[in-house]
Amino acid sequence: MFRSRLSLSGFVLIAALMLSGGTASAEMDTNSANHEISGCRDFLIHESTHDMFSTGWCAGTVNTLKYMGGGNHCSPSAVTLRQAVLVVVRYIDARPERMHENFKELALEAMKAAWPCRR
């Protein structure tokens, strides 16, 4: 009986370790520009064949940041969503060493650089 308990508990331990993943160090930060930029590029070229969710996420995020930027930027009302995404993509592409940083923060920086508020 003791031997079967040990075998069963050993099996359960091994199964739990296998199911827990062990890939935490290899996981991509889903908030990083590295993860999100492809959806923005797809949005600009109207290619929905890659990942429609990522394309929509980019458009929604940039649109929200454009209108709710918290005073960080003053984009003209005539700026289209496409123009705002283009500003963000160009800004991030010009800084490949920062691709690991938070996409939303870089997008706000891009809009602030493109449309600074006049005080």
Stockholm file with secondary structure:
# STOCKHOLM 1.0

chainA/1-119         MFRSRLSLSGFVLIAALMLSGGTASAEMDTNSANHEISGCRDFLIHESTHDMFSTGWCAGTVNTLKYMGGGNHCSPSAVTLRQAVLVVVRYIDARPERMHENFKELALEAMKAAWPCRR
#=GR chainA/1-119 SS CHHHHHHHHHHHHHHHHHHTCSCTTTCCCTTBHHHHHHHHHHHHTTCCSSCHHHHHHHHHHHHHHHHCCTTSCCCCTTCCHHHHHHHHHHHHHTCGGGTTSBHHHHHHHHHHHHSCCCC
#=GC SS_cons         CHHHHHHHHHHHHHHHHHHTCSCTTTCCCTTBHHHHHHHHHHHHTTCCSSCHHHHHHHHHHHHHHHHCCTTSCCCCTTCCHHHHHHHHHHHHHTCGGGTTSBHHHHHHHHHHHHSCCCC
//
